Amino acid sequence: MGWRGVLGFEYGIVQAPLGPDISGPELVAAVANAGGLGLLRAPDWEDPDHIRKIIRETRALTDKPFGIGVVLEFPHEENIKAILKEKVAVLQLYWGECTKELVLEAHKAGVKIVPQVGAMKKQREPMMLVSMLLWFKAGKQEGTLLARMP
């Protein structure tokens, strides 16, 4: 099974979580309904009620899998709790350390973790070991990498 099958979408199109005011339910649902993976964007502050609201609004517009992106350097603990409780298909993480505990908690909730890293040399060994990731990388260029979890 390819990474599209693991994450549950039809085409290799991923709509990035561009910002809380851009990657909203309408855009994410449209991408998901077209067969891609749409990603909501969590705000850079704790607001679990808002998280639940945008997830539920997206679910009202699509029955396809979608996810939500979180920047780990900003306050996020309560937001992630809400995301895991709502059981979105994908939790996309960026700019911060993803702990073993978070990976295990997400797995338990049935949520796939997709880390985004700016450069392979910045990726921490524990994340690679904990997540058992497959990395896709184009040539010798370092950039955003898409990973999957078994």
Backbone bond lengths (Angstrom), bond angles and torsions (degrees), N, CA, C in turn:
res aa  C-N    CA-C-N  psi(-1)  N-CA   C-N-CA  omega(-1)  CA-C   N-CA-C  phi
1 M - - - 1.446 - - 1.525 108.23 -
2 G 1.305 116.93 133.83 1.457 121.98 178.84 1.517 111.78 -80.76
3 W 1.326 115.60 175.01 1.462 119.27 -177.70 1.510 112.82 -65.20
4 R 1.335 116.85 -26.60 1.469 117.97 176.89 1.519 109.98 -65.37
5 G 1.343 116.71 -40.88 1.454 120.42 178.77 1.513 112.61 -66.17
6 V 1.311 116.99 -37.81 1.455 121.52 179.14 1.523 110.47 -63.54
7 L 1.326 116.37 -41.42 1.461 120.32 -178.02 1.525 112.94 -87.86
8 G 1.324 117.92 -14.25 1.451 121.38 172.33 1.509 117.53 91.63
9 F 1.334 119.05 14.15 1.453 118.39 177.49 1.520 110.33 -114.89
10 E 1.321 116.11 162.28 1.459 122.45 -168.84 1.524 114.20 -84.77
11 Y 1.297 117.87 -44.51 1.462 122.18 -175.27 1.524 110.59 -112.24
12 G 1.312 116.03 156.22 1.459 121.35 -179.34 1.511 113.13 -78.16
13 I 1.304 116.65 48.56 1.460 121.99 -179.65 1.524 107.82 -117.04
14 V 1.323 115.67 123.04 1.458 120.73 178.32 1.523 107.99 -121.50
15 Q 1.314 115.84 121.69 1.462 121.87 177.11 1.524 107.05 -89.18
16 A 1.305 115.99 116.49 1.465 121.37 -176.04 1.524 111.68 -65.97
17 P 1.335 116.48 150.33 1.462 120.50 174.50 1.526 109.66 -76.53
18 L 1.321 116.08 89.25 1.463 122.37 -168.37 1.516 115.01 -73.51
19 G 1.265 118.43 -26.88 1.461 122.71 -178.47 1.510 108.04 164.03
20 P 1.338 117.75 151.69 1.460 120.11 -176.69 1.522 114.09 -57.36
21 D 1.327 117.31 -29.62 1.457 119.97 -178.06 1.526 112.74 -94.17
22 I 1.330 117.91 -3.37 1.466 121.75 -179.92 1.525 110.91 -108.56
23 S 1.319 116.50 -52.03 1.469 121.27 -177.11 1.520 110.05 -86.91
24 G 1.312 115.21 69.62 1.452 121.51 -178.52 1.515 112.58 -93.95
25 P 1.322 116.89 -178.52 1.460 121.79 -177.08 1.525 114.81 -55.18
26 E 1.330 118.36 -39.94 1.470 120.31 -177.27 1.525 111.49 -64.64
27 L 1.325 117.43 -47.35 1.466 121.27 179.43 1.520 110.97 -65.27
28 V 1.311 116.93 -47.15 1.465 121.40 -177.99 1.525 110.66 -62.08
29 A 1.318 117.96 -43.89 1.467 121.31 178.86 1.521 111.12 -65.51
30 A 1.321 117.99 -39.24 1.469 120.81 178.64 1.524 110.81 -62.38
31 V 1.328 117.03 -43.28 1.467 120.89 178.28 1.528 109.83 -64.55
32 A 1.323 117.01 -45.48 1.465 120.92 179.86 1.525 111.13 -62.63
33 N 1.321 117.30 -44.15 1.466 120.72 179.70 1.523 112.19 -64.87
34 A 1.330 117.19 -24.85 1.470 121.60 177.80 1.527 111.80 -85.82
35 G 1.332 117.96 -1.80 1.458 121.32 176.68 1.511 115.15 101.90
36 G 1.328 117.91 2.39 1.461 120.99 178.26 1.514 110.83 -97.78
37 L 1.314 115.38 -176.07 1.457 121.10 176.05 1.518 108.39 -107.28
38 G 1.324 115.82 111.80 1.454 121.34 176.84 1.513 110.09 -92.81
39 L 1.328 116.06 141.25 1.460 121.07 -179.43 1.526 110.89 -124.77
40 L 1.325 115.70 118.80 1.453 121.60 170.09 1.521 108.22 -66.89
41 R 1.306 117.72 167.08 1.473 120.75 176.72 1.514 108.25 -124.94
42 A 1.323 115.15 120.26 1.460 120.09 176.57 1.525 109.32 -69.25
43 P 1.324 117.18 146.78 1.464 118.93 176.27 1.531 110.47 -67.60
44 D 1.313 116.54 163.14 1.463 121.77 -177.89 1.525 112.04 -87.39
45 W 1.301 116.89 24.82 1.449 123.69 177.03 1.523 106.81 -145.65
46 E 1.315 116.26 163.05 1.461 120.52 -179.89 1.530 109.88 -71.35
47 D 1.314 116.19 121.96 1.460 121.79 176.35 1.531 108.77 -157.84
48 P 1.339 117.07 67.91 1.464 119.88 -176.73 1.526 113.75 -60.92
49 D 1.328 117.91 -29.89 1.469 119.56 177.23 1.526 110.49 -64.50
50 H 1.317 116.88 -41.47 1.469 120.96 176.99 1.533 110.34 -64.34
51 I 1.316 116.70 -41.19 1.474 121.40 178.63 1.527 109.63 -58.14
52 R 1.327 116.16 -51.23 1.474 120.05 179.57 1.527 110.72 -59.00
53 K 1.319 116.75 -41.37 1.469 121.71 -178.99 1.527 111.43 -61.29
54 I 1.332 117.83 -49.53 1.470 118.92 -176.89 1.528 111.97 -70.71
55 I 1.319 117.18 -31.67 1.470 119.31 175.98 1.525 109.40 -65.86
56 R 1.317 117.13 -46.23 1.471 120.56 -179.06 1.528 111.72 -67.19
57 E 1.330 117.51 -36.82 1.470 120.21 175.52 1.525 110.65 -63.18
58 T 1.319 116.96 -39.54 1.466 120.59 178.57 1.521 110.26 -66.40
59 R 1.319 117.18 -42.62 1.469 120.90 178.80 1.524 111.85 -62.28
60 A 1.314 117.27 -30.30 1.467 120.51 177.73 1.526 111.22 -69.61
61 L 1.336 117.04 -20.68 1.464 121.85 -177.53 1.525 113.96 -101.33
62 T 1.336 117.75 -14.18 1.466 120.54 -179.07 1.524 110.75 -153.45
63 D 1.325 114.65 149.69 1.461 119.77 171.50 1.528 110.36 -106.19
64 K 1.317 116.54 9.26 1.468 122.97 -179.52 1.531 109.93 -88.22
65 P 1.350 116.45 158.91 1.464 118.78 177.90 1.529 112.20 -68.01
66 F 1.314 115.32 146.23 1.463 122.55 175.55 1.517 107.11 -151.36
67 G 1.304 116.19 174.05 1.456 119.60 -178.28 1.510 111.86 -141.03
68 I 1.319 113.92 -170.09 1.461 120.84 179.63 1.523 108.87 -145.79
69 G 1.322 115.61 137.92 1.456 121.54 179.58 1.518 111.48 -97.54
70 V 1.338 115.18 140.15 1.458 121.95 179.95 1.528 108.79 -130.60
71 V 1.322 116.55 131.83 1.462 121.93 172.64 1.526 106.82 -90.26
72 L 1.330 116.35 114.10 1.459 120.98 -173.02 1.527 114.52 -71.39
73 E 1.315 118.51 -18.00 1.465 120.81 -179.99 1.526 112.39 -73.32
74 F 1.324 117.34 -16.75 1.456 121.36 178.74 1.530 108.95 -99.74
75 P 1.332 119.01 162.85 1.465 120.62 178.43 1.533 110.22 -54.75
76 H 1.330 116.58 128.80 1.460 118.70 -172.34 1.526 115.20 -149.03
77 E 1.309 119.60 -6.45 1.460 120.95 -172.03 1.529 112.75 -57.71
78 E 1.327 117.30 -49.07 1.470 120.28 -179.03 1.527 111.11 -69.31
79 N 1.322 117.06 -35.19 1.466 120.30 176.75 1.523 110.62 -62.20
80 I 1.327 117.09 -44.97 1.467 120.24 -179.31 1.523 110.72 -65.64
81 K 1.319 117.94 -38.04 1.470 119.79 175.86 1.530 110.29 -58.01
82 A 1.328 116.62 -44.57 1.471 120.64 179.15 1.526 110.84 -64.71
83 I 1.327 117.32 -41.28 1.468 121.62 179.86 1.522 110.49 -61.95
84 L 1.323 117.29 -46.39 1.464 120.37 -178.96 1.526 111.16 -67.59
85 K 1.319 117.17 -36.54 1.467 120.01 177.85 1.527 111.01 -65.92
86 E 1.327 117.15 -35.81 1.469 121.59 178.18 1.529 112.35 -77.29
87 K 1.333 116.89 -13.55 1.470 122.92 175.15 1.529 114.00 56.62
88 V 1.334 115.86 52.79 1.465 118.23 172.03 1.526 107.88 -66.65
89 A 1.320 117.41 163.37 1.462 120.56 -177.49 1.525 112.34 -69.91
90 V 1.336 116.89 -38.50 1.465 121.23 -171.77 1.527 110.66 -135.71
91 L 1.322 115.44 135.15 1.458 122.41 170.43 1.523 106.52 -112.27
92 Q 1.332 116.15 109.59 1.462 121.63 -179.29 1.521 107.56 -94.72
93 L 1.324 116.06 128.05 1.460 121.41 -175.75 1.514 110.86 -118.34
94 Y 1.321 115.43 144.25 1.455 120.24 -179.66 1.520 109.85 -148.81
95 W 1.311 116.09 153.10 1.451 125.92 170.09 1.523 112.99 51.62
96 G 1.310 115.13 68.61 1.447 121.17 177.85 1.511 110.04 160.13
97 E 1.303 115.64 176.00 1.455 120.33 -176.09 1.523 110.92 -95.68
98 C 1.307 114.75 125.30 1.460 121.58 175.09 1.522 107.49 -92.42
99 T 1.306 116.87 121.53 1.458 120.99 -176.13 1.524 111.77 -86.77
100 K 1.309 114.62 160.69 1.464 121.40 175.49 1.531 109.45 -58.69
101 E 1.315 116.46 -40.45 1.467 120.92 -179.18 1.524 111.57 -61.47
102 L 1.318 116.95 -41.13 1.464 120.19 178.91 1.520 111.00 -65.10
103 V 1.319 116.70 -43.03 1.467 120.33 178.98 1.524 110.25 -60.79
104 L 1.325 117.25 -45.86 1.467 120.82 -179.29 1.526 111.27 -65.77
105 E 1.324 116.72 -40.31 1.468 120.87 177.89 1.530 110.86 -63.38
106 A 1.314 116.92 -42.19 1.469 120.91 178.40 1.519 110.38 -64.31
107 H 1.323 117.53 -44.91 1.465 120.65 178.00 1.526 110.39 -57.75
108 K 1.324 115.93 -44.25 1.467 120.75 -179.90 1.529 111.24 -60.51
109 A 1.323 116.85 -35.85 1.468 121.94 179.54 1.528 112.34 -81.42
110 G 1.344 117.24 -7.57 1.461 120.36 -178.68 1.517 113.42 82.12
111 V 1.327 116.76 19.42 1.465 122.39 -178.68 1.526 108.81 -102.24
112 K 1.327 116.91 129.25 1.463 121.62 177.49 1.527 109.22 -82.88
113 I 1.324 115.83 139.61 1.464 120.81 176.73 1.512 108.88 -101.28
114 V 1.319 116.05 129.47 1.462 122.33 175.68 1.525 107.05 -122.28
115 P 1.336 116.68 101.50 1.460 118.11 177.87 1.521 110.88 -79.88
116 Q 1.297 115.96 145.81 1.456 121.79 173.40 1.520 106.11 -115.94
117 V 1.322 116.84 124.70 1.459 119.97 179.68 1.518 108.96 -122.68
118 G 1.316 115.58 145.10 1.456 120.50 -179.51 1.509 113.18 -73.72
119 A 1.319 117.59 -32.21 1.461 121.77 -179.82 1.521 108.59 -155.62
120 M 1.310 116.78 141.78 1.454 121.41 -178.09 1.527 111.05 -57.94
121 K 1.321 118.08 -37.32 1.461 119.81 -178.26 1.526 112.07 -65.20
122 K 1.325 117.24 -19.06 1.459 120.54 178.23 1.528 112.23 -88.91
123 Q 1.316 116.83 -11.60 1.461 120.09 -178.65 1.523 109.24 -72.61
124 R 1.283 117.42 130.52 1.459 121.46 -177.88 1.528 110.69 -81.04
125 E 1.309 114.63 140.45 1.463 121.13 179.66 1.528 112.71 -55.90
126 P 1.339 119.84 -43.10 1.473 119.04 -179.73 1.523 113.14 -57.16
127 M 1.329 117.42 -38.14 1.461 119.89 179.19 1.514 110.02 -63.10
128 M 1.324 116.24 -40.74 1.457 119.91 -179.44 1.527 109.89 -65.94
129 L 1.321 117.18 -41.48 1.455 120.70 -178.07 1.524 111.92 -71.20
130 V 1.319 116.11 -43.77 1.463 120.78 -177.85 1.519 111.22 -67.50
131 S 1.304 116.86 -42.21 1.452 121.01 -171.51 1.512 114.53 -84.16
132 M 1.324 118.40 -21.18 1.465 121.96 -176.19 1.520 109.60 52.26
133 L 1.290 115.73 59.74 1.454 121.76 -172.82 1.513 112.94 -89.84
134 L 1.304 115.91 148.92 1.457 122.46 166.03 1.514 105.98 -101.45
135 W 1.303 117.51 127.02 1.459 121.10 -177.70 1.509 110.10 -103.04
136 F 1.283 116.27 138.87 1.456 122.78 174.39 1.522 106.32 -112.67
137 K 1.322 115.82 124.53 1.451 120.03 -176.06 1.517 108.60 -140.97
138 A 1.313 116.18 136.86 1.465 120.85 -178.91 1.522 109.80 -92.28
139 G 1.317 116.54 111.64 1.457 121.38 175.69 1.510 113.07 55.09
140 K 1.326 115.97 -138.84 1.460 121.07 -178.90 1.521 112.18 -96.00
141 Q 1.315 116.94 4.71 1.462 120.97 -178.33 1.521 110.07 -77.31
142 E 1.316 116.02 132.58 1.450 119.92 173.32 1.514 107.70 -96.96
143 G 1.302 116.02 137.67 1.450 119.72 -179.50 1.505 109.31 -173.69
144 T 1.301 116.85 -153.45 1.448 120.99 178.68 1.511 108.67 -67.97
145 L 1.304 115.19 131.05 1.452 120.85 -178.20 1.516 108.72 -116.20
146 L 1.320 116.92 139.26 1.451 121.04 176.46 1.510 107.41 -100.39
147 A 1.307 116.82 133.55 1.454 121.08 -178.13 1.511 109.43 -125.84
148 R 1.316 114.98 160.33 1.460 118.38 174.60 1.511 108.98 -133.33
149 M 1.297 115.27 156.07 1.448 121.06 178.96 1.510 107.98 -115.85
150 P 1.333 117.59 135.71 1.470 119.70 179.41 1.514 111.70 -69.24
